[in-house]
Amino acid sequence: MLRRPVVVLALAVLCPILAAGQSERPASLSELESAAQGDSLDAGTLYRLALGYDLAKRYDDAERVARVAVSVDPRYAPAWLLLAYLPYDRRPKLWDEVRKGKVPPTWQAAVSESDRLEHRAFLIDPLVDFRVLGAPPPKQDIVEIPDYGDNTTIYLLLLGLSEFGWRYELSYNAFDLYAQRRYKDQPLDSIPSGIFWLRGLSAAHLGSYPRAIADIQVLLDRSLKHEAGDSLIQLDLGTNDFRYLLALFKQRSHRPADAMALYQEALASDLGLYMAHVRLAQLYADNRMWPQAIEEARRAVTANPDDPSLLVDLAEMLRDGGRLAEAEETFRQAAQANARSPRVSYELGLVEQRLGKPAEAKAALNRFLAIAPSRMSTEIADAKQRLAALP
């Protein structure tokens, strides 16, 4: 389990906090359904509807709509994470059963699938948020904690957990103060891995990558030493997960050489880590190293041929590298693999226009206009202008 912070001694206190945080609805189901009907090919709109169904305990509907969202956009991480957590919403005591290693046989397959989907969401976007879009944060009065002397330490941990995913600065500070109080005058090795994980992610969400890098580096070093996990917070990640996350944070800290080295180390251990290929390809593209970018994009497709969005990445690398004919063919392959993607039709139309194929460009752009969601207003306006100019 990657993102589920399970604090053994705090579950009874934390659950009422989370329940209170979900007591309000910013949009009614009818409003969400209406929005989804109007933008039936917008993954974000579909996700918000799926989340609304989940909060209303209409779990079959939530799963159905979330699966449509990931079919529209296979790289929409929040919908994958929602699908991962649905078994735990259907059966709330499953959290405790997993922690105790007492999952009923009829639920074991669902737990395995949940872990797989959760890991997929993490690879797509390690900073994916869950229950943020469409769900209100905890009420402020719930997290205003006075000083209760020694008991304040455990309250700091609860505060960090309850605010994680909602107010990251407060969450980071709570975890940081908890570590300072609980492990005062103790060596770094005494601090549980789960604290570094949650504090590091909180820092990354704030854009404070040096602090995030420092915490994730500790986890990578521990993993390389094969240290056992702690019992405070469940954290089941592999060494490559930490390498990948550290590479991403260094990439966002404008340290491309360090990021490239870490991505390559991760891929040396697991060629199937397709998102490392994706991010490495983007690093090469940012530096206009087109042959390397195209090769990495091809490797991503090979590593995960079931994700048509990777074909779009490859087509864009080919286009930007000046290989328009190959780009056109790859965009066509992507359109065939995922006919629901408005982005593919738009990009294909642009490439065909550049290749001097007005009839094909018109067909692609008209197809785009027929399915484009409202959020693509800029592309819609551009497609209309191009159609008007085409002979």
C-alpha positions as CSV (number, residue, x, y, z in Angstrom):
1,M,0.0,0.0,0.0
2,L,1.5,3.3,-1.1
3,R,-0.7,6.2,0.0
4,R,-2.8,4.8,2.7
5,P,-1.4,6.2,6.0
6,V,-2.7,3.6,8.6
7,V,-1.8,4.6,12.1
8,V,-2.6,1.7,14.3
9,L,-3.3,3.4,17.6
10,A,-5.1,6.3,16.0
11,L,-7.7,4.7,13.8
12,A,-10.6,5.1,16.2
13,V,-9.8,8.8,16.5
14,L,-9.1,9.5,12.9
15,C,-12.1,7.9,11.3
16,P,-14.6,10.4,12.9
17,I,-12.4,13.2,11.6
18,L,-12.6,11.9,8.0
19,A,-16.3,11.3,8.3
20,A,-16.9,14.8,9.4
21,G,-14.8,16.1,6.5
22,Q,-17.1,14.4,4.0
23,S,-20.3,15.6,5.5
24,E,-20.9,18.4,3.0
25,R,-21.3,18.2,-0.8
26,P,-20.1,21.1,-3.0
27,A,-22.2,19.9,-5.9
28,S,-25.3,17.7,-6.1
29,L,-25.3,14.4,-8.0
30,S,-27.8,15.9,-10.5
31,E,-25.4,18.7,-11.2
32,L,-22.5,16.3,-11.6
33,E,-24.5,14.1,-13.9
34,S,-25.5,17.0,-16.0
35,A,-21.9,18.2,-16.3
36,A,-20.8,14.6,-17.3
37,Q,-23.5,14.5,-20.0
38,G,-22.3,17.7,-21.5
39,D,-18.6,16.7,-21.3
40,S,-18.8,12.9,-21.7
41,L,-15.2,12.7,-22.9
42,D,-13.6,14.8,-20.2
43,A,-11.8,12.6,-17.7
44,G,-11.9,15.2,-14.9
45,T,-15.6,15.7,-15.2
46,L,-16.2,12.0,-15.2
47,Y,-14.0,11.6,-12.2
48,R,-15.9,14.2,-10.2
49,L,-19.2,12.3,-11.0
50,A,-17.6,9.0,-10.0
51,L,-16.4,10.6,-6.8
52,G,-19.9,11.9,-6.1
53,Y,-21.3,8.4,-6.6
54,D,-18.7,7.1,-4.2
55,L,-19.6,9.6,-1.5
56,A,-23.3,8.7,-2.0
57,K,-22.4,5.0,-1.6
58,R,-23.4,4.2,-5.1
59,Y,-20.3,2.1,-5.6
60,D,-21.3,0.3,-8.8
61,D,-22.0,3.6,-10.5
62,A,-18.7,5.0,-9.1
63,E,-16.8,2.1,-10.6
64,R,-18.6,2.3,-13.9
65,V,-17.9,6.0,-14.4
66,A,-14.3,5.9,-13.2
67,R,-13.6,3.2,-15.7
68,V,-15.0,5.3,-18.5
69,A,-12.7,8.2,-17.2
70,V,-9.6,6.0,-17.5
71,S,-10.7,4.7,-20.9
72,V,-10.9,8.4,-22.1
73,D,-7.6,9.3,-20.5
74,P,-5.5,6.3,-19.4
75,R,-3.1,8.6,-17.5
76,Y,-5.8,10.3,-15.3
77,A,-4.3,9.2,-12.0
78,P,-7.2,10.2,-9.6
79,A,-9.6,7.9,-11.4
80,W,-7.2,5.0,-11.0
81,L,-6.8,5.8,-7.4
82,L,-10.6,5.9,-6.9
83,L,-10.9,2.5,-8.5
84,A,-8.2,1.2,-6.2
85,Y,-9.9,2.4,-3.0
86,L,-13.5,1.4,-3.9
87,P,-13.2,-2.0,-2.3
88,Y,-12.4,-0.2,1.0
89,D,-15.4,2.0,0.6
90,R,-17.6,-1.0,-0.1
91,R,-16.2,-2.7,3.0
92,P,-14.8,-0.2,5.5
93,K,-13.5,-2.9,7.9
94,L,-11.3,-4.1,5.0
95,W,-8.7,-1.6,6.1
96,D,-8.3,-3.3,9.5
97,E,-8.5,-6.8,8.0
98,V,-5.6,-6.0,5.6
99,R,-3.6,-4.5,8.4
100,K,-4.1,-7.7,10.5
101,G,-3.5,-10.0,7.6
102,K,-7.0,-11.5,8.0
103,V,-8.6,-10.6,4.6
104,P,-11.6,-12.9,3.9
105,P,-11.0,-15.2,0.9
106,T,-13.8,-13.6,-1.1
107,W,-12.0,-10.2,-0.8
108,Q,-8.4,-11.2,-1.5
109,A,-8.6,-10.7,-5.2
110,A,-10.1,-7.3,-4.7
111,V,-7.3,-6.3,-2.4
112,S,-4.7,-7.5,-4.9
113,E,-6.3,-5.6,-7.7
114,S,-6.5,-2.5,-5.4
115,D,-2.8,-2.7,-4.8
116,R,-2.1,-3.0,-8.5
117,L,-4.3,0.0,-9.4
118,E,-2.9,2.1,-6.5
119,H,0.6,1.4,-7.7
120,R,-0.4,2.4,-11.3
121,A,-1.8,5.7,-10.0
122,F,1.4,6.3,-8.1
123,L,3.6,5.7,-11.2
124,I,1.5,8.0,-13.3
125,D,1.5,10.8,-10.7
126,P,3.2,10.3,-7.4
127,L,1.5,13.5,-6.2
128,V,-2.0,12.4,-7.1
129,D,-4.6,13.7,-4.7
130,F,-7.6,11.6,-3.6
131,R,-10.9,13.0,-2.4
132,V,-9.8,16.5,-3.0
133,L,-11.9,17.3,-6.1
134,G,-15.5,17.2,-5.1
135,A,-15.0,16.6,-1.4
136,P,-14.6,19.4,1.2
137,P,-11.6,19.5,3.6
138,P,-11.9,18.8,7.3
139,K,-13.5,21.6,9.2
140,Q,-11.0,24.0,10.7
141,D,-12.3,23.5,14.3
142,I,-11.5,19.8,14.1
143,V,-7.8,20.4,13.6
144,E,-7.2,23.2,16.1
145,I,-5.4,21.3,18.8
146,P,-4.3,22.9,22.1
147,D,-1.2,21.8,24.0
148,Y,-2.0,18.9,26.2
149,G,1.5,18.4,27.3
150,D,2.9,15.0,26.4
151,N,-0.3,14.0,24.7
152,T,0.2,16.8,22.1
153,T,2.7,14.6,20.3
154,I,0.1,12.0,19.2
155,Y,-2.3,14.8,18.3
156,L,0.4,16.3,16.0
157,L,0.5,12.9,14.2
158,L,-3.3,12.9,13.9
159,L,-3.2,16.5,12.7
160,G,-0.7,15.6,10.0
161,L,-2.8,12.7,8.8
162,S,-6.1,14.5,8.8
163,E,-4.7,17.4,6.8
164,F,-2.7,15.3,4.4
165,G,-4.4,15.8,1.0
166,W,-6.1,19.0,2.1
167,R,-3.7,21.5,3.7
168,Y,-0.2,20.3,3.0
169,E,1.6,23.1,4.8
170,L,-0.2,22.3,8.0
171,S,0.3,18.6,7.4
172,Y,4.0,19.0,6.8
173,N,4.5,21.2,9.9
174,A,2.5,18.7,12.0
175,F,4.6,15.7,10.9
176,D,7.8,17.8,11.3
177,L,6.9,18.8,14.9
178,Y,5.8,15.3,15.7
179,A,9.2,13.9,14.6
180,Q,11.0,16.6,16.6
181,R,9.0,15.9,19.8
182,R,8.7,12.2,19.6
183,Y,12.3,11.5,18.6
184,K,14.1,14.3,20.3
185,D,17.8,13.6,20.9
186,Q,17.4,10.2,19.1
187,P,19.3,9.2,15.9
188,L,17.8,9.7,12.5
189,D,17.4,5.9,12.2
190,S,14.8,5.9,15.0
191,I,12.3,7.9,13.0
192,P,9.8,5.6,11.2
193,S,9.8,5.4,7.4
194,G,6.2,6.4,7.3
195,I,6.9,9.8,8.7
196,F,9.6,10.5,6.1
197,W,7.2,9.3,3.4
198,L,4.2,11.6,4.4
199,R,6.4,14.6,5.3
200,G,8.3,14.2,2.0
201,L,5.1,14.0,-0.1
202,S,3.7,17.0,1.8
203,A,6.8,19.0,1.0
204,A,6.6,18.0,-2.6
205,H,3.0,19.1,-2.9
206,L,4.1,22.5,-1.6
207,G,6.8,22.7,-4.2
208,S,9.6,22.4,-1.6
209,Y,11.6,19.8,-3.5
210,P,14.8,20.1,-1.5
211,R,13.0,19.1,1.6
212,A,11.1,16.3,-0.3
213,I,14.3,15.0,-1.8
214,A,16.0,14.9,1.6
215,D,13.1,12.7,3.1
216,I,12.8,10.4,0.1
217,Q,16.6,10.0,0.0
218,V,16.4,8.6,3.5
219,L,13.8,6.1,2.3
220,L,15.9,5.0,-0.7
221,D,19.0,4.6,1.5
222,R,17.0,2.5,3.9
223,S,15.5,0.4,1.2
224,L,19.0,-0.3,-0.3
225,K,20.0,-1.5,3.2
226,H,16.9,-3.8,3.2
227,E,15.7,-2.3,6.5
228,A,12.4,-3.7,7.8
229,G,9.4,-1.5,7.8
230,D,8.0,0.1,10.9
231,S,4.7,-0.7,12.6
232,L,3.5,2.8,12.9
233,I,2.5,3.5,9.3
234,Q,2.2,0.9,6.7
235,L,4.5,1.6,3.8
236,D,4.9,-1.2,1.2
237,L,7.2,0.3,-1.5
238,G,10.2,-1.1,-3.4
239,T,13.6,0.5,-3.9
240,N,12.7,1.4,-7.5
241,D,9.6,3.3,-6.3
242,F,11.9,5.5,-4.2
243,R,14.4,5.9,-7.1
244,Y,11.6,6.9,-9.4
245,L,10.1,9.4,-7.0
246,L,13.5,10.9,-6.2
247,A,14.2,11.2,-10.0
248,L,10.9,13.1,-10.4
249,F,11.6,15.5,-7.6
250,K,15.1,16.2,-9.0
251,Q,13.6,16.7,-12.4
252,R,11.3,19.3,-11.0
253,S,14.2,20.9,-9.1
254,H,15.9,21.5,-12.4
255,R,18.6,18.9,-11.9
256,P,18.2,17.0,-15.2
257,A,21.5,15.1,-15.0
258,D,20.7,13.7,-11.6
259,A,17.1,12.9,-12.7
260,M,18.3,11.1,-15.8
261,A,20.8,9.0,-13.8
262,L,18.1,7.9,-11.4
263,Y,15.5,7.1,-14.1
264,Q,18.2,5.0,-15.8
265,E,19.0,3.2,-12.6
266,A,15.4,2.4,-12.1
267,L,15.0,1.1,-15.6
268,A,18.1,-1.0,-15.3
269,S,16.3,-2.8,-12.5
270,D,12.8,-2.9,-14.2
271,L,12.4,-2.2,-17.9
272,G,8.7,-2.4,-17.4
273,L,8.6,0.8,-15.4
274,Y,7.0,2.6,-18.3
275,M,6.5,5.9,-16.7
276,A,10.2,6.2,-16.1
277,H,10.6,5.9,-19.9
278,V,7.9,8.6,-20.3
279,R,9.6,11.0,-18.0
280,L,13.1,10.3,-19.4
281,A,11.8,10.9,-22.9
282,Q,10.4,14.3,-21.7
283,L,13.8,15.2,-20.2
284,Y,15.5,14.4,-23.5
285,A,12.9,16.4,-25.4
286,D,13.3,19.4,-23.1
287,N,16.9,19.4,-24.2
288,R,16.0,18.8,-27.8
289,M,17.7,15.4,-27.9
290,W,15.2,14.0,-30.3
291,P,16.7,10.6,-31.2
292,Q,17.0,9.8,-27.5
293,A,13.5,11.2,-26.7
294,I,11.9,9.1,-29.5
295,E,13.7,6.0,-28.5
296,E,12.6,6.3,-24.9
297,A,9.0,7.0,-26.0
298,R,9.2,3.8,-28.1
299,R,10.4,1.9,-25.1
300,A,7.4,3.2,-23.1
301,V,5.0,1.8,-25.7
302,T,6.8,-1.5,-25.6
303,A,6.7,-1.6,-21.8
304,N,3.0,-0.9,-21.7
305,P,1.3,-1.6,-25.0
306,D,-2.2,-1.4,-23.5
307,D,-1.9,2.3,-22.8
308,P,-2.7,4.2,-26.1
309,S,-1.7,7.6,-24.5
310,L,1.9,6.4,-24.9
311,L,1.4,6.3,-28.6
312,V,0.4,9.9,-28.4
313,D,3.6,10.8,-26.5
314,L,5.6,9.0,-29.2
315,A,3.8,10.7,-32.0
316,E,4.4,14.1,-30.4
317,M,8.1,13.3,-30.0
318,L,8.3,12.3,-33.7
319,R,6.4,15.5,-34.7
320,D,8.7,17.8,-32.6
321,G,11.7,15.9,-34.0
322,G,10.7,16.8,-37.5
323,R,9.6,13.3,-38.5
324,L,6.1,14.3,-39.6
325,A,5.2,11.3,-41.8
326,E,6.0,8.9,-38.9
327,A,4.1,11.2,-36.5
328,E,1.0,11.0,-38.7
329,E,1.1,7.2,-38.8
330,T,1.6,7.0,-35.0
331,F,-1.3,9.5,-34.3
332,R,-3.5,7.3,-36.5
333,Q,-2.5,4.2,-34.5
334,A,-3.3,6.2,-31.3
335,A,-6.7,7.2,-32.7
336,Q,-7.5,3.6,-33.6
337,A,-6.4,2.4,-30.1
338,N,-8.5,5.1,-28.4
339,A,-11.3,6.6,-30.4
340,R,-12.5,8.5,-27.4
341,S,-9.5,10.8,-27.2
342,P,-10.2,14.3,-28.5
343,R,-6.5,15.2,-28.2
344,V,-5.5,12.6,-30.8
345,S,-7.9,13.9,-33.4
346,Y,-6.7,17.5,-32.9
347,E,-3.0,16.7,-33.0
348,L,-3.5,14.5,-36.1
349,G,-5.3,17.3,-37.9
350,L,-2.5,19.7,-37.2
351,V,0.1,17.2,-38.5
352,E,-1.9,16.4,-41.6
353,Q,-2.3,20.2,-42.3
354,R,1.5,20.5,-42.1
355,L,1.9,17.6,-44.5
356,G,-0.3,19.3,-47.0
357,K,-3.2,16.9,-46.7
358,P,-6.2,19.3,-46.4
359,A,-8.9,16.6,-46.8
360,E,-7.4,14.4,-44.1
361,A,-6.8,17.5,-41.9
362,K,-10.5,18.5,-42.2
363,A,-11.7,15.1,-41.3
364,A,-9.6,14.9,-38.2
365,L,-10.4,18.5,-37.0
366,N,-14.1,18.0,-37.6
367,R,-14.0,14.7,-35.6
368,F,-12.2,16.7,-32.9
369,L,-14.9,19.3,-32.8
370,A,-17.6,16.7,-32.6
371,I,-16.2,15.2,-29.4
372,A,-14.1,17.9,-27.8
373,P,-14.9,18.7,-24.1
374,S,-15.5,22.3,-23.1
375,R,-12.2,22.6,-21.2
376,M,-10.4,22.5,-24.6
377,S,-11.8,25.9,-25.6
378,T,-8.4,27.1,-26.9
379,E,-8.0,24.1,-29.1
380,I,-11.7,24.3,-30.3
381,A,-11.2,27.9,-31.4
382,D,-8.0,27.0,-33.1
383,A,-9.5,24.1,-34.9
384,K,-12.4,26.3,-36.2
385,Q,-9.9,28.8,-37.5
386,R,-7.9,26.2,-39.3
387,L,-11.0,24.6,-40.9
388,A,-12.0,28.0,-42.2
389,A,-8.6,28.5,-43.7
390,L,-8.3,25.1,-45.3
391,P,-9.1,24.8,-49.0
